[in-house]
Amino acid sequence: MSCKVITIFSNKGGVGKTFIGVNIACALAVKGKRVLIVDLNLQASQDMARMLNLPPTNCLVDILADLESSADVIRKNIITHSSGLHFLPGIKSPRQIGHITSDNLRLFFKKASSQYEYIIVDGGSTFSETFISILDSSNLILLVGTPDILAVYQVKTSLEILQSLHFPVKMVRLILNRAESRGGVAWQEVKNALACEVFSLIPSDGKTVGVALNSGVPCVIDSPRAKVSECFFEIANSLNDESIYVQASDVIKVRATDETSKKSNAFWEKFGITPNVAEAAMNFKKEEDEVIKVKRAVHNLLVERMNLQKMSQEVLNDPTQAANLRKAAEKVVTELLAETSGTFLSSHEERSRLVKEIVNEALGLGPLEDFLADETITDIMVNNKDEIFVEKNGKILLTNKRFISNDQVRATIDRIIAPLGRRVDESTPMVDARLPDGSRINAIIPPLSLNGPMITVRKFSQDRYTIDDLLTRFKTISQPMADFLNACVIGRKNMIVSGGTGAGKTTLLNIISQFIPDNERIITIEDAAELRLVKTHWARLESRPPNIEGRGKVTIRDLFVNTLRMRPDRIIIGECRGPEVLDMLQAMNTGHDGSLTTLHANTTRDTLSRMSSMVLLSGIELPLRAIYEMAASAINVIVQINRFSDGTRKITAISELTGKMVDGLPEIIDVFTFVHKGLNAEGQIMGEYAATGYIPKCFDDLSTRGIPLSKTVFESHVSI
């Protein structure tokens, strides 16, 4: 290591931090080392100058503008001490404090490191953004304390903050000043109470120290044979040991070997979302990068060191225990990163990100954690360990996030489904489940998925959307359409919401259900609980897959039959995708009006074809005409919602089944449609919601029930 940057710090005043820094720097200079001492204790900016008896003529702020262009600007502006030490104050006036920023400090240390063997920094006493940037450029942190209870607690707090910022403990050393003070805590007790190594014990020598401070001459020069001075010279000798330093780096790599030294991919290209899918896909096929190697190595060591394989699921499910475990794991990962790579990342933001990702891999859902927390992402699709796609703002994008192995993908799946009593293995290689926030997850593993385990997560917004959101925020519907749907729900018309995958059927069903009066009993039936109704009298049922012995399966159809005995006012099925369609139609025909469900279909007319197919697949041999007649008398309204190329969702049709049969098929007449008129300059969909002019047959019934609905809504045209 060509230059060692050593930061001296204490968050408690009066412990002798600046005095120690000055004497260490002078001891190194006396031994012939090229040493620069920088006073960045901006709240007490004149103390160091007084101890060195060097009135500041120039300061760091004065040279910031020329750092980029001039190679000698630092040497031209430093102040030279009689010991050979070079001194540079940070500021000359408190008004200059705002000129020192993280960016220009980083550039300063880069320039100064090429000119000196040692840079000693007095870092002040507060954890500010500026101070953290100083630590990011450091190779060793010397914490200064005294053997009294308050100071020990302050040092302990500083250590905890440093660990929370993911600085490895091995780069932090404790200097105990006035270690022989009477009435103080024994240094052995201090050592046992703190997590870092005691680097030096500075003896009490009030006379020598007092003379040095009053005369402005460091004690290593004024009284070199004093015990306190000899201690500083011993520290200077110890600072020659390369093993006490941790090298700061902009990239993280596995320790160099013949095999790994040939690889030097940039670190931060591995994070964020890449809009160019084709280019990113090609990059992912390249040879495995150093970051993944480090993450895999650290992950394996973490599992071994914390014995995570024997960790019970109850611990991870308990919020308090899980939080404590994660905190402990972050500290271990910080140390393991330094051990594995021999360096630490010089950016605390990126360091925190890397630690977080490794801990997420070991204890959480790995790279999925950030996507689940991002409210703009609605779908997450893991094709294999190297390919994770997301739908963000309606667009599907390939991300640069990756799992470290296929085993980690499997472990993530197991963590999701284990608390739910679900399983996935070779006998049942597919599973549907839900996350605690209600998000839907599907997983499929080899041999059915050829490139490794696959995960698909359908997220649902934490905000409960209302009809106003559809009207003004998303422009998914027009006001006349909303008024008609409101009237149909209150009027207990049986409705089906149809659309393609990801079109927003469940979200629309949630919003439509808000029209249901609060005095009605609602029972919902789902495969994976996704509906989130804002109602007081709401009972939820969820189907169950068979257990490991193949028993105990409860289907939606079984639940539906049971629901009829539970005195429902409304039955809502999350999605009809099988023989339960027949039971739904029969219930609608036998007094359970106002029922709602969703179904996959491309148009309102295709909905009937899909329903007939599912009825036939149930094994009950019914003629098509009988199925269609049952649907014609049971269903009143079909609402079609589609997703467009710009990512927006729009209700493209609201159709009424009149109850009549025309040429052997139920008569369906559109009440409202969306007329697509192309794209604007930004690539957004243009069109209008138009009423067809048809007055639905149910209008008279709604009017009879006293539900306010004007005929003028069936003549409207709303452009968007």
Salt bridges, closest charged atoms under 4 A:
ASP47 OD1 - ARG50 NH1 3.43
ASP62 OD2 - LYS92 NZ 3.34
ASP103 OD1 - ARG106 NH1 3.29
GLU117 OE2 - ARG34 NE 3.94
ASP122 OD1 - LYS17 NZ 2.60
ASP136 OD2 - HIS348 ND1 3.03
ASP136 OD1 - ARG351 NH2 2.98
GLU197 OE1 - ARG173 NE 3.78
GLU242 OE2 - LYS4 NZ 2.88
GLU287 OE2 - LYS263 NZ 3.44
GLU288 OE2 - ARG296 NH2 2.66
ASP289 OD1 - ARG402 NH1 3.33
GLU339 OE1 - ARG305 NH2 3.56
GLU349 OE2 - HIS348 NE2 3.40
GLU350 OE1 - ARG353 NH2 3.41
GLU357 OE1 - LYS295 NZ 3.04
GLU357 OE2 - LYS401 NZ 2.54
ASP370 OD1 - LYS356 NZ 2.92
ASP370 OD2 - LYS401 NZ 3.45
ASP374 OD2 - LYS392 NZ 2.97
ASP379 OD1 - ARG458 NE 2.53
ASP386 OD2 - LYS385 NZ 3.16
ASP386 OD1 - ARG402 NE 3.39
GLU387 OE2 - LYS285 NZ 3.35
GLU391 OE1 - ARG643 NH1 2.50
GLU391 OE2 - ARG649 NH2 3.02
ASP425 OD2 - ARG423 NE 3.48
ASP518 OD1 - LYS535 NZ 3.23
GLU520 OE1 - ARG492 NH1 3.09
GLU520 OE1 - ARG570 NE 2.59
ASP527 OD2 - ARG577 NH1 2.48
GLU530 OE2 - ARG440 NE 2.16
GLU542 OE2 - ARG434 NE 2.95
ASP569 OD2 - ARG567 NH1 2.91
GLU575 OE1 - ARG577 NH2 3.01
GLU575 OE2 - HIS600 ND1 2.60
ASP583 OD2 - ARG557 NE 2.63
GLU629 OE2 - ARG625 NE 3.15
ASP670 OD1 - ARG605 NH1 3.44
GLU688 OE1 - LYS677 NZ 3.74
GLU688 OE2 - HIS717 ND1 3.35
ASP701 OD2 - LYS493 NZ 2.47
ASP701 OD2 - ARG705 NE 3.08
